[in-house]
Amino acid sequence: MFLSFLLFKVPRMDKRVMAIAKLGYRKCVVPKTSEKLLKPLDLDIQILPCNNLKEFINTVFRPEV
């Protein structure tokens, strides 16, 4: 069985990201297709857009510079 490991949008993505920003999270990984929806919100949270699981792993586990 082959899995594509794609990341997909969820309903009300903007409200979910606003909720975690209020909880104090500083970063949020979202599907790249949701990036344009979240940009105009001007939140105090870093949006990390990814297309697939490999990008997600490389983004989340990369060393901080």
mmCIF file of the N, C-alpha and C atoms, coordinates in Angstrom:
data_MODEL
# 
_entry.id   MODEL 
# 
loop_
_atom_site.group_PDB 
_atom_site.id 
_atom_site.type_symbol 
_atom_site.label_atom_id 
_atom_site.label_alt_id 
_atom_site.label_comp_id 
_atom_site.label_asym_id 
_atom_site.label_entity_id 
_atom_site.label_seq_id 
_atom_site.pdbx_PDB_ins_code 
_atom_site.Cartn_x 
_atom_site.Cartn_y 
_atom_site.Cartn_z 
_atom_site.occupancy 
_atom_site.B_iso_or_equiv 
_atom_site.pdbx_formal_charge 
_atom_site.auth_seq_id 
_atom_site.auth_comp_id 
_atom_site.auth_asym_id 
_atom_site.auth_atom_id 
_atom_site.pdbx_PDB_model_num 
ATOM 1   N N  . MET A 1 1  ? 0.842   -1.176 0.000  1.00 0.00 ? 1  MET A N  1 
ATOM 2   C CA . MET A 1 1  ? 0.000   0.000  0.000  1.00 0.00 ? 1  MET A CA 1 
ATOM 3   C C  . MET A 1 1  ? 0.887   1.239  0.000  1.00 0.00 ? 1  MET A C  1 
ATOM 4   N N  . PHE A 1 2  ? 0.599   2.186  -0.861 1.00 0.00 ? 2  PHE A N  1 
ATOM 5   C CA . PHE A 1 2  ? 1.386   3.401  -0.988 1.00 0.00 ? 2  PHE A CA 1 
ATOM 6   C C  . PHE A 1 2  ? 0.579   4.594  -0.491 1.00 0.00 ? 2  PHE A C  1 
ATOM 7   N N  . LEU A 1 3  ? 1.174   5.360  0.378  1.00 0.00 ? 3  LEU A N  1 
ATOM 8   C CA . LEU A 1 3  ? 0.531   6.572  0.875  1.00 0.00 ? 3  LEU A CA 1 
ATOM 9   C C  . LEU A 1 3  ? 1.265   7.783  0.331  1.00 0.00 ? 3  LEU A C  1 
ATOM 10  N N  . SER A 1 4  ? 0.551   8.790  -0.067 1.00 0.00 ? 4  SER A N  1 
ATOM 11  C CA . SER A 1 4  ? 1.186   9.967  -0.664 1.00 0.00 ? 4  SER A CA 1 
ATOM 12  C C  . SER A 1 4  ? 1.748   10.922 0.375  1.00 0.00 ? 4  SER A C  1 
ATOM 13  N N  . PHE A 1 5  ? 1.262   10.863 1.593  1.00 0.00 ? 5  PHE A N  1 
ATOM 14  C CA . PHE A 1 5  ? 1.729   11.723 2.678  1.00 0.00 ? 5  PHE A CA 1 
ATOM 15  C C  . PHE A 1 5  ? 1.525   13.203 2.385  1.00 0.00 ? 5  PHE A C  1 
ATOM 16  N N  . LEU A 1 6  ? 0.438   13.533 1.691  1.00 0.00 ? 6  LEU A N  1 
ATOM 17  C CA . LEU A 1 6  ? 0.121   14.928 1.420  1.00 0.00 ? 6  LEU A CA 1 
ATOM 18  C C  . LEU A 1 6  ? -0.567  15.548 2.627  1.00 0.00 ? 6  LEU A C  1 
ATOM 19  N N  . LEU A 1 7  ? -0.406  16.850 2.777  1.00 0.00 ? 7  LEU A N  1 
ATOM 20  C CA . LEU A 1 7  ? -1.092  17.578 3.835  1.00 0.00 ? 7  LEU A CA 1 
ATOM 21  C C  . LEU A 1 7  ? -2.309  18.260 3.224  1.00 0.00 ? 7  LEU A C  1 
ATOM 22  N N  . PHE A 1 8  ? -3.451  18.148 3.876  1.00 0.00 ? 8  PHE A N  1 
ATOM 23  C CA . PHE A 1 8  ? -4.691  18.713 3.348  1.00 0.00 ? 8  PHE A CA 1 
ATOM 24  C C  . PHE A 1 8  ? -5.267  19.754 4.293  1.00 0.00 ? 8  PHE A C  1 
ATOM 25  N N  . LYS A 1 9  ? -6.033  20.681 3.732  1.00 0.00 ? 9  LYS A N  1 
ATOM 26  C CA . LYS A 1 9  ? -6.708  21.699 4.521  1.00 0.00 ? 9  LYS A CA 1 
ATOM 27  C C  . LYS A 1 9  ? -7.801  21.061 5.367  1.00 0.00 ? 9  LYS A C  1 
ATOM 28  N N  . VAL A 1 10 ? -8.080  21.703 6.486  1.00 0.00 ? 10 VAL A N  1 
ATOM 29  C CA . VAL A 1 10 ? -9.200  21.308 7.334  1.00 0.00 ? 10 VAL A CA 1 
ATOM 30  C C  . VAL A 1 10 ? -10.204 22.464 7.341  1.00 0.00 ? 10 VAL A C  1 
ATOM 31  N N  . PRO A 1 11 ? -11.454 22.188 7.637  1.00 0.00 ? 11 PRO A N  1 
ATOM 32  C CA . PRO A 1 11 ? -12.441 23.269 7.696  1.00 0.00 ? 11 PRO A CA 1 
ATOM 33  C C  . PRO A 1 11 ? -12.090 24.307 8.770  1.00 0.00 ? 11 PRO A C  1 
ATOM 34  N N  . ARG A 1 12 ? -12.383 25.551 8.481  1.00 0.00 ? 12 ARG A N  1 
ATOM 35  C CA . ARG A 1 12 ? -12.152 26.679 9.407  1.00 0.00 ? 12 ARG A CA 1 
ATOM 36  C C  . ARG A 1 12 ? -10.700 26.777 9.863  1.00 0.00 ? 12 ARG A C  1 
ATOM 37  N N  . MET A 1 13 ? -9.767  26.627 8.932  1.00 0.00 ? 13 MET A N  1 
ATOM 38  C CA . MET A 1 13 ? -8.332  26.678 9.248  1.00 0.00 ? 13 MET A CA 1 
ATOM 39  C C  . MET A 1 13 ? -7.972  27.994 9.939  1.00 0.00 ? 13 MET A C  1 
ATOM 40  N N  . ASP A 1 14 ? -8.534  29.100 9.467  1.00 0.00 ? 14 ASP A N  1 
ATOM 41  C CA . ASP A 1 14 ? -8.211  30.397 10.049 1.00 0.00 ? 14 ASP A CA 1 
ATOM 42  C C  . ASP A 1 14 ? -8.598  30.469 11.524 1.00 0.00 ? 14 ASP A C  1 
ATOM 43  N N  . LYS A 1 15 ? -9.755  29.952 11.867 1.00 0.00 ? 15 LYS A N  1 
ATOM 44  C CA . LYS A 1 15 ? -10.200 29.970 13.271 1.00 0.00 ? 15 LYS A CA 1 
ATOM 45  C C  . LYS A 1 15 ? -9.336  29.060 14.141 1.00 0.00 ? 15 LYS A C  1 
ATOM 46  N N  . ARG A 1 16 ? -8.908  27.945 13.596 1.00 0.00 ? 16 ARG A N  1 
ATOM 47  C CA . ARG A 1 16 ? -8.057  27.021 14.354 1.00 0.00 ? 16 ARG A CA 1 
ATOM 48  C C  . ARG A 1 16 ? -6.679  27.637 14.626 1.00 0.00 ? 16 ARG A C  1 
ATOM 49  N N  . VAL A 1 17 ? -6.128  28.311 13.628 1.00 0.00 ? 17 VAL A N  1 
ATOM 50  C CA . VAL A 1 17 ? -4.821  28.946 13.804 1.00 0.00 ? 17 VAL A CA 1 
ATOM 51  C C  . VAL A 1 17 ? -4.942  30.120 14.779 1.00 0.00 ? 17 VAL A C  1 
ATOM 52  N N  . MET A 1 18 ? -6.020  30.883 14.696 1.00 0.00 ? 18 MET A N  1 
ATOM 53  C CA . MET A 1 18 ? -6.225  31.984 15.648 1.00 0.00 ? 18 MET A CA 1 
ATOM 54  C C  . MET A 1 18 ? -6.336  31.442 17.075 1.00 0.00 ? 18 MET A C  1 
ATOM 55  N N  . ALA A 1 19 ? -6.971  30.296 17.232 1.00 0.00 ? 19 ALA A N  1 
ATOM 56  C CA . ALA A 1 19 ? -7.124  29.697 18.563 1.00 0.00 ? 19 ALA A CA 1 
ATOM 57  C C  . ALA A 1 19 ? -5.778  29.275 19.143 1.00 0.00 ? 19 ALA A C  1 
ATOM 58  N N  . ILE A 1 20 ? -4.923  28.652 18.333 1.00 0.00 ? 20 ILE A N  1 
ATOM 59  C CA . ILE A 1 20 ? -3.629  28.235 18.883 1.00 0.00 ? 20 ILE A CA 1 
ATOM 60  C C  . ILE A 1 20 ? -2.709  29.427 19.117 1.00 0.00 ? 20 ILE A C  1 
ATOM 61  N N  . ALA A 1 21 ? -2.889  30.505 18.340 1.00 0.00 ? 21 ALA A N  1 
ATOM 62  C CA . ALA A 1 21 ? -2.119  31.727 18.584 1.00 0.00 ? 21 ALA A CA 1 
ATOM 63  C C  . ALA A 1 21 ? -2.496  32.311 19.943 1.00 0.00 ? 21 ALA A C  1 
ATOM 64  N N  . LYS A 1 22 ? -3.790  32.288 20.271 1.00 0.00 ? 22 LYS A N  1 
ATOM 65  C CA . LYS A 1 22 ? -4.247  32.781 21.571 1.00 0.00 ? 22 LYS A CA 1 
ATOM 66  C C  . LYS A 1 22 ? -3.714  31.930 22.718 1.00 0.00 ? 22 LYS A C  1 
ATOM 67  N N  . LEU A 1 23 ? -3.475  30.641 22.449 1.00 0.00 ? 23 LEU A N  1 
ATOM 68  C CA . LEU A 1 23 ? -2.938  29.747 23.479 1.00 0.00 ? 23 LEU A CA 1 
ATOM 69  C C  . LEU A 1 23 ? -1.441  29.948 23.703 1.00 0.00 ? 23 LEU A C  1 
ATOM 70  N N  . GLY A 1 24 ? -0.806  30.759 22.849 1.00 0.00 ? 24 GLY A N  1 
ATOM 71  C CA . GLY A 1 24 ? 0.598   31.076 23.053 1.00 0.00 ? 24 GLY A CA 1 
ATOM 72  C C  . GLY A 1 24 ? 1.579   30.340 22.165 1.00 0.00 ? 24 GLY A C  1 
ATOM 73  N N  . TYR A 1 25 ? 1.089   29.554 21.237 1.00 0.00 ? 25 TYR A N  1 
ATOM 74  C CA . TYR A 1 25 ? 2.001   28.877 20.315 1.00 0.00 ? 25 TYR A CA 1 
ATOM 75  C C  . TYR A 1 25 ? 2.664   29.910 19.420 1.00 0.00 ? 25 TYR A C  1 
ATOM 76  N N  . ARG A 1 26 ? 3.928   29.680 19.053 1.00 0.00 ? 26 ARG A N  1 
ATOM 77  C CA . ARG A 1 26 ? 4.665   30.626 18.222 1.00 0.00 ? 26 ARG A CA 1 
ATOM 78  C C  . ARG A 1 26 ? 4.767   30.186 16.776 1.00 0.00 ? 26 ARG A C  1 
ATOM 79  N N  . LYS A 1 27 ? 4.571   28.894 16.495 1.00 0.00 ? 27 LYS A N  1 
ATOM 80  C CA . LYS A 1 27 ? 4.687   28.358 15.145 1.00 0.00 ? 27 LYS A CA 1 
ATOM 81  C C  . LYS A 1 27 ? 3.514   27.428 14.847 1.00 0.00 ? 27 LYS A C  1 
ATOM 82  N N  . CYS A 1 28 ? 3.138   27.388 13.562 1.00 0.00 ? 28 CYS A N  1 
ATOM 83  C CA . CYS A 1 28 ? 2.050   26.519 13.140 1.00 0.00 ? 28 CYS A CA 1 
ATOM 84  C C  . CYS A 1 28 ? 2.349   25.985 11.748 1.00 0.00 ? 28 CYS A C  1 
ATOM 85  N N  . VAL A 1 29 ? 2.368   24.681 11.594 1.00 0.00 ? 29 VAL A N  1 
ATOM 86  C CA . VAL A 1 29 ? 2.577   24.052 10.291 1.00 0.00 ? 29 VAL A CA 1 
ATOM 87  C C  . VAL A 1 29 ? 1.208   23.863 9.648  1.00 0.00 ? 29 VAL A C  1 
ATOM 88  N N  . VAL A 1 30 ? 1.084   24.364 8.423  1.00 0.00 ? 30 VAL A N  1 
ATOM 89  C CA . VAL A 1 30 ? -0.186  24.267 7.689  1.00 0.00 ? 30 VAL A CA 1 
ATOM 90  C C  . VAL A 1 30 ? 0.093   23.773 6.278  1.00 0.00 ? 30 VAL A C  1 
ATOM 91  N N  . PRO A 1 31 ? -0.914  23.240 5.607  1.00 0.00 ? 31 PRO A N  1 
ATOM 92  C CA . PRO A 1 31 ? -0.732  22.888 4.195  1.00 0.00 ? 31 PRO A CA 1 
ATOM 93  C C  . PRO A 1 31 ? -0.436  24.143 3.378  1.00 0.00 ? 31 PRO A C  1 
ATOM 94  N N  . LYS A 1 32 ? 0.410   24.013 2.393  1.00 0.00 ? 32 LYS A N  1 
ATOM 95  C CA . LYS A 1 32 ? 0.800   25.159 1.580  1.00 0.00 ? 32 LYS A CA 1 
ATOM 96  C C  . LYS A 1 32 ? -0.412  25.831 0.928  1.00 0.00 ? 32 LYS A C  1 
ATOM 97  N N  . THR A 1 33 ? -1.455  25.062 0.666  1.00 0.00 ? 33 THR A N  1 
ATOM 98  C CA . THR A 1 33 ? -2.662  25.623 0.052  1.00 0.00 ? 33 THR A CA 1 
ATOM 99  C C  . THR A 1 33 ? -3.407  26.579 0.987  1.00 0.00 ? 33 THR A C  1 
ATOM 100 N N  . SER A 1 34 ? -3.126  26.534 2.271  1.00 0.00 ? 34 SER A N  1 
ATOM 101 C CA . SER A 1 34 ? -3.786  27.412 3.241  1.00 0.00 ? 34 SER A CA 1 
ATOM 102 C C  . SER A 1 34 ? -3.001  28.684 3.524  1.00 0.00 ? 34 SER A C  1 
ATOM 103 N N  . GLU A 1 35 ? -1.808  28.781 3.005  1.00 0.00 ? 35 GLU A N  1 
ATOM 104 C CA . GLU A 1 35 ? -0.939  29.916 3.308  1.00 0.00 ? 35 GLU A CA 1 
ATOM 105 C C  . GLU A 1 35 ? -1.581  31.248 2.925  1.00 0.00 ? 35 GLU A C  1 
ATOM 106 N N  . LYS A 1 36 ? -2.175  31.343 1.742  1.00 0.00 ? 36 LYS A N  1 
ATOM 107 C CA . LYS A 1 36 ? -2.781  32.603 1.292  1.00 0.00 ? 36 LYS A CA 1 
ATOM 108 C C  . LYS A 1 36 ? -3.967  32.999 2.162  1.00 0.00 ? 36 LYS A C  1 
ATOM 109 N N  . LEU A 1 37 ? -4.710  32.027 2.650  1.00 0.00 ? 37 LEU A N  1 
ATOM 110 C CA . LEU A 1 37 ? -5.852  32.293 3.512  1.00 0.00 ? 37 LEU A CA 1 
ATOM 111 C C  . LEU A 1 37 ? -5.417  32.904 4.846  1.00 0.00 ? 37 LEU A C  1 
ATOM 112 N N  . LEU A 1 38 ? -4.256  32.489 5.345  1.00 0.00 ? 38 LEU A N  1 
ATOM 113 C CA . LEU A 1 38 ? -3.819  32.904 6.675  1.00 0.00 ? 38 LEU A CA 1 
ATOM 114 C C  . LEU A 1 38 ? -2.982  34.179 6.675  1.00 0.00 ? 38 LEU A C  1 
ATOM 115 N N  . LYS A 1 39 ? -2.373  34.552 5.561  1.00 0.00 ? 39 LYS A N  1 
ATOM 116 C CA . LYS A 1 39 ? -1.522  35.744 5.517  1.00 0.00 ? 39 LYS A CA 1 
ATOM 117 C C  . LYS A 1 39 ? -2.229  37.020 5.955  1.00 0.00 ? 39 LYS A C  1 
ATOM 118 N N  . PRO A 1 40 ? -3.440  37.304 5.475  1.00 0.00 ? 40 PRO A N  1 
ATOM 119 C CA . PRO A 1 40 ? -4.083  38.566 5.857  1.00 0.00 ? 40 PRO A CA 1 
ATOM 120 C C  . PRO A 1 40 ? -4.512  38.653 7.320  1.00 0.00 ? 40 PRO A C  1 
ATOM 121 N N  . LEU A 1 41 ? -4.433  37.586 8.076  1.00 0.00 ? 41 LEU A N  1 
ATOM 122 C CA . LEU A 1 41 ? -4.883  37.604 9.464  1.00 0.00 ? 41 LEU A CA 1 
ATOM 123 C C  . LEU A 1 41 ? -3.942  38.378 10.381 1.00 0.00 ? 41 LEU A C  1 
ATOM 124 N N  . ASP A 1 42 ? -2.683  38.544 9.992  1.00 0.00 ? 42 ASP A N  1 
ATOM 125 C CA . ASP A 1 42 ? -1.694  39.298 10.776 1.00 0.00 ? 42 ASP A CA 1 
ATOM 126 C C  . ASP A 1 42 ? -1.632  38.813 12.226 1.00 0.00 ? 42 ASP A C  1 
ATOM 127 N N  . LEU A 1 43 ? -1.323  37.535 12.397 1.00 0.00 ? 43 LEU A N  1 
ATOM 128 C CA . LEU A 1 43 ? -1.247  36.924 13.714 1.00 0.00 ? 43 LEU A CA 1 
ATOM 129 C C  . LEU A 1 43 ? 0.178   36.964 14.253 1.00 0.00 ? 43 LEU A C  1 
ATOM 130 N N  . ASP A 1 44 ? 0.301   36.857 15.566 1.00 0.00 ? 44 ASP A N  1 
ATOM 131 C CA . ASP A 1 44 ? 1.618   36.778 16.204 1.00 0.00 ? 44 ASP A CA 1 
ATOM 132 C C  . ASP A 1 44 ? 2.087   35.331 16.259 1.00 0.00 ? 44 ASP A C  1 
ATOM 133 N N  . ILE A 1 45 ? 2.028   34.662 15.121 1.00 0.00 ? 45 ILE A N  1 
ATOM 134 C CA . ILE A 1 45 ? 2.429   33.265 15.041 1.00 0.00 ? 45 ILE A CA 1 
ATOM 135 C C  . ILE A 1 45 ? 3.101   33.065 13.682 1.00 0.00 ? 45 ILE A C  1 
ATOM 136 N N  . GLN A 1 46 ? 4.147   32.275 13.674 1.00 0.00 ? 46 GLN A N  1 
ATOM 137 C CA . GLN A 1 46 ? 4.868   32.001 12.424 1.00 0.00 ? 46 GLN A CA 1 
ATOM 138 C C  . GLN A 1 46 ? 4.166   30.854 11.699 1.00 0.00 ? 46 GLN A C  1 
ATOM 139 N N  . ILE A 1 47 ? 3.726   31.105 10.474 1.00 0.00 ? 47 ILE A N  1 
ATOM 140 C CA . ILE A 1 47 ? 3.063   30.097 9.658  1.00 0.00 ? 47 ILE A CA 1 
ATOM 141 C C  . ILE A 1 47 ? 4.120   29.375 8.833  1.00 0.00 ? 47 ILE A C  1 
ATOM 142 N N  . LEU A 1 48 ? 4.177   28.051 8.949  1.00 0.00 ? 48 LEU A N  1 
ATOM 143 C CA . LEU A 1 48 ? 5.139   27.235 8.230  1.00 0.00 ? 48 LEU A CA 1 
ATOM 144 C C  . LEU A 1 48 ? 4.399   26.361 7.221  1.00 0.00 ? 48 LEU A C  1 
ATOM 145 N N  . PRO A 1 49 ? 4.303   26.809 5.968  1.00 0.00 ? 49 PRO A N  1 
ATOM 146 C CA . PRO A 1 49 ? 3.564   26.033 4.965  1.00 0.00 ? 49 PRO A CA 1 
ATOM 147 C C  . PRO A 1 49 ? 4.375   24.852 4.433  1.00 0.00 ? 49 PRO A C  1 
ATOM 148 N N  . CYS A 1 50 ? 3.729   23.703 4.285  1.00 0.00 ? 50 CYS A N  1 
ATOM 149 C CA . CYS A 1 50 ? 4.376   22.495 3.772  1.00 0.00 ? 50 CYS A CA 1 
ATOM 150 C C  . CYS A 1 50 ? 3.429   21.786 2.806  1.00 0.00 ? 50 CYS A C  1 
ATOM 151 N N  . ASN A 1 51 ? 3.999   21.112 1.804  1.00 0.00 ? 51 ASN A N  1 
ATOM 152 C CA . ASN A 1 51 ? 3.209   20.349 0.838  1.00 0.00 ? 51 ASN A CA 1 
ATOM 153 C C  . ASN A 1 51 ? 2.992   18.900 1.251  1.00 0.00 ? 51 ASN A C  1 
ATOM 154 N N  . ASN A 1 52 ? 3.995   18.309 1.895  1.00 0.00 ? 52 ASN A N  1 
ATOM 155 C CA . ASN A 1 52 ? 3.925   16.878 2.188  1.00 0.00 ? 52 ASN A CA 1 
ATOM 156 C C  . ASN A 1 52 ? 4.645   16.562 3.492  1.00 0.00 ? 52 ASN A C  1 
ATOM 157 N N  . LEU A 1 53 ? 4.632   15.308 3.858  1.00 0.00 ? 53 LEU A N  1 
ATOM 158 C CA . LEU A 1 53 ? 5.230   14.880 5.122  1.00 0.00 ? 53 LEU A CA 1 
ATOM 159 C C  . LEU A 1 53 ? 6.735   15.123 5.162  1.00 0.00 ? 53 LEU A C  1 
ATOM 160 N N  . LYS A 1 54 ? 7.414   14.928 4.055  1.00 0.00 ? 54 LYS A N  1 
ATOM 161 C CA . LYS A 1 54 ? 8.861   15.155 4.013  1.00 0.00 ? 54 LYS A CA 1 
ATOM 162 C C  . LYS A 1 54 ? 9.187   16.618 4.314  1.00 0.00 ? 54 LYS A C  1 
ATOM 163 N N  . GLU A 1 55 ? 8.461   17.542 3.688  1.00 0.00 ? 55 GLU A N  1 
ATOM 164 C CA . GLU A 1 55 ? 8.664   18.965 3.972  1.00 0.00 ? 55 GLU A CA 1 
ATOM 165 C C  . GLU A 1 55 ? 8.353   19.276 5.429  1.00 0.00 ? 55 GLU A C  1 
ATOM 166 N N  . PHE A 1 56 ? 7.307   18.658 5.954  1.00 0.00 ? 56 PHE A N  1 
ATOM 167 C CA . PHE A 1 56 ? 6.937   18.864 7.347  1.00 0.00 ? 56 PHE A CA 1 
ATOM 168 C C  . PHE A 1 56 ? 8.074   18.470 8.285  1.00 0.00 ? 56 PHE A C  1 
ATOM 169 N N  . ILE A 1 57 ? 8.627   17.290 8.061  1.00 0.00 ? 57 ILE A N  1 
ATOM 170 C CA . ILE A 1 57 ? 9.725   16.806 8.906  1.00 0.00 ? 57 ILE A CA 1 
ATOM 171 C C  . ILE A 1 57 ? 10.940  17.713 8.787  1.00 0.00 ? 57 ILE A C  1 
ATOM 172 N N  . ASN A 1 58 ? 11.289  18.106 7.564  1.00 0.00 ? 58 ASN A N  1 
ATOM 173 C CA . ASN A 1 58 ? 12.448  18.979 7.367  1.00 0.00 ? 58 ASN A CA 1 
ATOM 174 C C  . ASN A 1 58 ? 12.221  20.357 7.972  1.00 0.00 ? 58 ASN A C  1 
ATOM 175 N N  . THR A 1 59 ? 11.004  20.838 7.967  1.00 0.00 ? 59 THR A N  1 
ATOM 176 C CA . THR A 1 59 ? 10.692  22.153 8.533  1.00 0.00 ? 59 THR A CA 1 
ATOM 177 C C  . THR A 1 59 ? 10.697  22.117 10.054 1.00 0.00 ? 59 THR A C  1 
ATOM 178 N N  . VAL A 1 60 ? 10.059  21.129 10.620 1.00 0.00 ? 60 VAL A N  1 
ATOM 179 C CA . VAL A 1 60 ? 9.921   21.051 12.074 1.00 0.00 ? 60 VAL A CA 1 
ATOM 180 C C  . VAL A 1 60 ? 11.217  20.675 12.771 1.00 0.00 ? 60 VAL A C  1 
ATOM 181 N N  . PHE A 1 61 ? 11.976  19.780 12.185 1.00 0.00 ? 61 PHE A N  1 
ATOM 182 C CA . PHE A 1 61 ? 13.166  19.268 12.845 1.00 0.00 ? 61 PHE A CA 1 
ATOM 183 C C  . PHE A 1 61 ? 14.472  19.864 12.341 1.00 0.00 ? 61 PHE A C  1 
ATOM 184 N N  . ARG A 1 62 ? 14.398  20.960 11.601 1.00 0.00 ? 62 ARG A N  1 
ATOM 185 C CA . ARG A 1 62 ? 15.640  21.618 11.170 1.00 0.00 ? 62 ARG A CA 1 
ATOM 186 C C  . ARG A 1 62 ? 16.223  22.388 12.357 1.00 0.00 ? 62 ARG A C  1 
ATOM 187 N N  . PRO A 1 63 ? 17.548  22.486 12.400 1.00 0.00 ? 63 PRO A N  1 
ATOM 188 C CA . PRO A 1 63 ? 18.154  23.207 13.512 1.00 0.00 ? 63 PRO A CA 1 
ATOM 189 C C  . PRO A 1 63 ? 17.864  24.705 13.427 1.00 0.00 ? 63 PRO A C  1 
ATOM 190 N N  . GLU A 1 64 ? 17.619  25.331 14.549 1.00 0.00 ? 64 GLU A N  1 
ATOM 191 C CA . GLU A 1 64 ? 17.406  26.783 14.609 1.00 0.00 ? 64 GLU A CA 1 
ATOM 192 C C  . GLU A 1 64 ? 18.749  27.469 14.400 1.00 0.00 ? 64 GLU A C  1 
ATOM 193 N N  . VAL A 1 65 ? 18.736  28.527 13.606 1.00 0.00 ? 65 VAL A N  1 
ATOM 194 C CA . VAL A 1 65 ? 19.992  29.263 13.329 1.00 0.00 ? 65 VAL A CA 1 
ATOM 195 C C  . VAL A 1 65 ? 20.045  30.513 14.146 1.00 0.00 ? 65 VAL A C  1 
# 
